[in-house]
Amino acid sequence: MAVETLRQLAPRYEASRIDYADETAKNLKSHLKRILERFGDREPQTITWGECQELAAAWGETLKPASVSRYFRTFRLLLDFAGVEPNPARDKRVKLPTIVEEEPNPPTAKQFLAILDAIPSRWPLPLVMIEQTAMTVGETASLAWGDVDVAESKFRLKRRNVKGAHSARARWVQVPRWLMDVVEDTCAFEDRIAERVVFAGFTADAAKNAMARACKAAGIPHFHPHDLRHRRISLWHHQGIPARQLAERAGHSRPSMSLDVYSHVLMDEAEATTAELLARVVGD
């Protein structure tokens, strides 16, 4: 019986990842494309650890270390799926570029308000939601009306939609009452179909591009939507929220993750006022 090449095997592997959220599945396609450019016509069992090292080095010339790590993880899993033993991509001799974690540098209240003033009217509400709740961009984009508890002013984040879905847990996110009132007003009661997304048109890429343009227009440093999550967690930390509670709110698996990342972040302002934020999200 003929042995499959990686190109023949890849579609079956992709179809098997039913545990992946939509954004992760989209990333998987780009990962597989790069892998198949190099090894598409090869039989998995013929790939050596040395070739894996060469691949890592080649990717390191054009990709950031964190991206190389993500792409290489997919490569390891693909070879696992192929039943290759031992897996050359898991060989201890294969070294990936070192990831240097940058300390979060979230925007101040003044900078955040400047972003909201410069960004198109469809974006302030989801961005304020991230800043107020510390949800990730992906969690915010995937939120559906079936997971909105208006009465208790909270959102249910399902496991498949949360950050690090392969290891994370589902959780509830408390939303400020004033902000839930704004969200409620965006959709008539009879139109709140369970599958309907709360923030229509809000995607990670669209938010990133819109926020980059807003920062430029406002004449402030560049910030990413994820920096708003960093801002909220940093504020909570400096407000004295206990480590375990902080981790639960942020969706971190360990309290130490929150403390290790955010204990050194310095905030030179505390909060934008509710009135200032409300004026931006309702367009007044």
C-alpha positions as CSV (number, residue, x, y, z in Angstrom):
1,M,0.0,0.0,0.0
2,A,1.3,3.4,-1.0
3,V,2.4,5.7,1.9
4,E,0.7,9.1,2.1
5,T,2.6,12.3,1.6
6,L,2.1,15.1,4.1
7,R,0.0,16.9,1.4
8,Q,-2.3,14.0,1.2
9,L,-2.5,13.6,5.0
10,A,-3.0,17.3,5.8
11,P,-6.7,17.5,4.9
12,R,-7.6,14.6,7.2
13,Y,-5.6,16.1,10.0
14,E,-7.3,19.5,9.5
15,A,-10.8,17.8,9.5
16,S,-9.9,15.9,12.7
17,R,-9.4,19.2,14.7
18,I,-13.1,19.6,15.7
19,D,-11.9,21.0,19.0
20,Y,-10.6,24.2,17.4
21,A,-12.5,27.5,17.5
22,D,-13.0,29.3,14.2
23,E,-10.0,31.7,14.6
24,T,-7.7,28.8,15.6
25,A,-9.0,26.8,12.6
26,K,-8.2,29.8,10.3
27,N,-4.7,29.9,11.8
28,L,-4.3,26.2,11.2
29,K,-4.7,26.7,7.4
30,S,-1.9,29.2,7.3
31,H,0.3,26.9,9.4
32,L,-0.3,23.9,7.1
33,K,0.3,26.0,4.0
34,R,3.9,26.8,5.2
35,I,4.6,23.3,6.3
36,L,3.5,21.9,2.9
37,E,5.6,24.4,1.0
38,R,8.6,22.6,2.5
39,F,7.5,19.0,3.0
40,G,4.3,18.6,1.1
41,D,5.5,15.9,-1.2
42,R,7.5,14.0,1.5
43,E,6.4,10.9,3.3
44,P,6.2,11.7,7.0
45,Q,8.5,8.9,8.0
46,T,11.4,10.1,5.9
47,I,11.7,13.5,7.6
48,T,14.7,13.9,9.9
49,W,15.4,16.0,13.0
50,G,18.0,17.9,11.0
51,E,15.5,18.9,8.4
52,C,13.2,20.0,11.2
53,Q,16.0,22.2,12.5
54,E,16.5,23.7,9.1
55,L,12.8,24.4,8.9
56,A,12.8,26.2,12.2
57,A,15.8,28.2,11.2
58,A,14.2,29.2,7.8
59,W,11.0,30.3,9.5
60,G,13.0,32.3,12.0
61,E,14.3,34.5,9.2
62,T,10.8,35.8,8.3
63,L,8.6,35.1,11.4
64,K,8.7,36.3,15.0
65,P,9.9,33.7,17.5
66,A,6.4,33.3,18.9
67,S,5.0,32.6,15.5
68,V,7.7,30.0,14.8
69,S,6.7,28.3,18.0
70,R,3.0,28.2,17.0
71,Y,3.8,27.0,13.5
72,F,6.1,24.3,14.8
73,R,3.5,23.1,17.3
74,T,1.2,22.4,14.3
75,F,4.1,20.6,12.6
76,R,4.6,18.3,15.6
77,L,0.9,17.6,15.9
78,L,0.7,16.8,12.1
79,L,3.6,14.3,12.4
80,D,1.9,12.8,15.5
81,F,-1.2,12.4,13.5
82,A,0.8,10.6,10.8
83,G,2.0,8.1,13.5
84,V,5.7,9.0,13.1
85,E,7.7,7.4,16.0
86,P,9.9,8.9,17.1
87,N,8.6,12.3,16.0
88,P,11.6,14.2,14.6
89,A,9.9,17.6,15.3
90,R,10.0,16.7,19.0
91,D,13.6,15.7,19.0
92,K,15.4,17.6,21.8
93,R,18.1,18.6,19.4
94,V,15.7,20.8,17.5
95,K,16.0,24.3,18.9
96,L,13.5,27.1,18.2
97,P,14.2,30.9,18.3
98,T,14.0,32.2,21.9
99,I,10.8,34.1,22.7
100,V,11.4,37.3,24.5
101,E,8.2,38.3,26.3
102,E,7.6,42.0,26.2
103,E,6.1,43.5,29.4
104,P,2.6,44.9,28.7
105,N,2.5,48.6,28.2
106,P,-1.2,49.4,28.1
107,P,-2.7,52.8,27.2
108,T,-3.5,55.4,29.8
109,A,-7.0,56.6,30.4
110,K,-6.3,59.7,28.3
111,Q,-4.9,57.6,25.4
112,F,-7.8,55.2,25.5
113,L,-10.3,58.1,25.3
114,A,-8.3,59.5,22.4
115,I,-8.6,56.2,20.6
116,L,-12.3,56.1,21.1
117,D,-12.7,59.6,19.8
118,A,-10.7,58.8,16.6
119,I,-12.2,55.4,15.8
120,P,-15.4,54.9,13.7
121,S,-18.6,54.8,15.6
122,R,-19.1,51.0,15.3
123,W,-16.0,50.2,17.3
124,P,-16.1,52.0,20.7
125,L,-18.6,49.6,22.3
126,P,-16.7,46.3,21.8
127,L,-13.4,48.1,22.6
128,V,-14.8,49.5,25.9
129,M,-16.2,46.0,26.6
130,I,-12.7,44.6,26.4
131,E,-11.3,47.4,28.5
132,Q,-13.9,47.0,31.2
133,T,-14.1,43.2,31.4
134,A,-10.6,42.0,30.2
135,M,-12.1,39.7,27.7
136,T,-9.8,38.8,24.8
137,V,-10.5,40.1,21.3
138,G,-11.5,36.6,20.2
139,E,-13.8,36.1,23.1
140,T,-15.5,39.4,22.4
141,A,-15.9,38.7,18.7
142,S,-17.4,35.2,19.3
143,L,-19.9,36.3,21.9
144,A,-23.5,35.4,21.0
145,W,-26.8,36.5,22.4
146,G,-27.4,33.0,23.7
147,D,-24.6,33.6,26.2
148,V,-25.8,37.0,27.5
149,D,-27.4,37.2,30.9
150,V,-29.0,40.6,30.9
151,A,-30.7,40.1,34.3
152,E,-27.4,39.3,36.1
153,S,-25.3,41.5,33.8
154,K,-22.8,38.9,32.8
155,F,-21.6,36.9,29.8
156,R,-21.0,33.2,29.5
157,L,-17.8,32.4,27.7
158,K,-17.9,28.8,26.4
159,R,-14.7,26.7,26.5
160,R,-14.3,26.6,22.8
161,N,-14.3,30.4,22.6
162,V,-11.9,31.3,25.4
163,K,-8.2,32.0,25.2
164,G,-6.2,28.8,25.0
165,A,-9.3,26.7,24.4
166,H,-7.4,23.4,24.5
167,S,-6.6,24.0,28.2
168,A,-8.9,26.7,29.4
169,R,-12.1,26.5,31.2
170,A,-15.5,28.1,30.5
171,R,-16.2,31.1,32.7
172,W,-18.7,33.9,33.5
173,V,-17.7,37.5,32.9
174,Q,-19.3,40.2,35.0
175,V,-20.2,43.3,33.0
176,P,-20.8,46.8,34.6
177,R,-24.5,47.4,34.7
178,W,-24.3,50.7,32.7
179,L,-22.4,48.9,30.0
180,M,-24.9,46.0,29.8
181,D,-27.7,48.5,29.4
182,V,-25.9,49.9,26.3
183,V,-25.4,46.4,24.9
184,E,-29.1,45.6,25.5
185,D,-30.1,48.7,23.5
186,T,-28.2,47.5,20.5
187,C,-30.6,44.7,19.7
188,A,-34.4,44.4,20.0
189,F,-35.6,41.7,22.4
190,E,-37.3,39.7,19.6
191,D,-34.1,39.8,17.5
192,R,-31.8,38.2,20.2
193,I,-31.5,34.8,18.5
194,A,-29.1,32.6,20.4
195,E,-26.6,32.2,17.6
196,R,-26.6,35.9,16.7
197,V,-23.3,37.6,17.6
198,V,-23.5,40.5,19.9
199,F,-20.9,42.7,18.2
200,A,-21.7,42.3,14.5
201,G,-18.7,42.8,12.2
202,F,-16.2,42.8,15.0
203,T,-13.2,40.6,14.2
204,A,-9.6,40.5,15.5
205,D,-8.2,41.7,12.2
206,A,-10.8,44.5,11.7
207,A,-10.3,45.7,15.3
208,K,-6.5,45.6,15.0
209,N,-6.6,47.7,11.7
210,A,-9.2,50.2,13.0
211,M,-7.3,50.7,16.2
212,A,-4.0,51.2,14.4
213,R,-5.6,53.9,12.3
214,A,-7.2,55.5,15.3
215,C,-3.9,55.7,17.2
216,K,-2.2,57.3,14.2
217,A,-5.0,59.8,13.8
218,A,-4.9,60.6,17.5
219,G,-1.1,61.2,17.4
220,I,-0.5,58.6,20.1
221,P,1.7,55.4,20.2
222,H,0.4,52.3,18.5
223,F,-1.7,50.1,20.6
224,H,-3.3,46.7,19.9
225,P,-6.9,45.8,21.0
226,H,-5.3,43.2,23.3
227,D,-3.6,46.0,25.1
228,L,-7.0,47.0,26.5
229,R,-7.2,43.6,28.2
230,H,-3.8,44.3,29.7
231,R,-5.0,47.7,30.9
232,R,-7.9,46.2,32.7
233,I,-6.0,43.4,34.4
234,S,-3.3,45.9,35.4
235,L,-5.9,48.2,36.9
236,W,-7.4,45.3,38.9
237,H,-4.0,44.3,40.1
238,H,-3.1,47.8,41.4
239,Q,-6.6,48.1,42.9
240,G,-5.6,45.1,45.2
241,I,-7.7,42.3,43.6
242,P,-6.4,39.0,45.2
243,A,-4.3,36.9,42.9
244,R,-6.8,34.0,42.6
245,Q,-9.7,36.3,41.9
246,L,-7.6,38.2,39.3
247,A,-6.7,34.9,37.6
248,E,-10.4,33.9,37.5
249,R,-11.4,37.2,36.0
250,A,-8.7,37.1,33.4
251,G,-9.2,33.5,32.5
252,H,-5.6,32.5,33.5
253,S,-5.0,28.9,34.6
254,R,-2.8,29.9,37.5
255,P,-2.7,32.9,39.8
256,S,1.0,33.2,39.2
257,M,0.5,33.9,35.6
258,S,-1.4,37.1,36.5
259,L,1.2,38.2,39.0
260,D,4.2,37.4,36.9
261,V,3.0,39.4,34.0
262,Y,1.2,42.3,35.6
263,S,2.9,43.0,38.9
264,H,5.5,45.2,37.2
265,V,3.2,47.1,35.0
266,L,3.0,50.8,36.0
267,M,-0.2,52.7,35.4
268,D,0.0,56.4,35.6
269,E,-3.8,56.9,35.6
270,A,-6.5,54.9,37.3
271,E,-9.8,54.9,35.4
272,A,-11.7,56.7,32.7
273,T,-15.0,57.8,34.3
274,T,-18.2,56.0,33.4
275,A,-19.6,59.3,32.0
276,E,-16.6,59.6,29.7
277,L,-16.9,56.1,28.4
278,L,-20.7,56.2,28.2
279,A,-20.5,59.4,26.0
280,R,-18.2,57.5,23.6
281,V,-20.2,54.3,23.3
282,V,-23.6,55.9,22.8
283,G,-22.3,58.6,20.5
284,D,-23.1,61.6,22.5
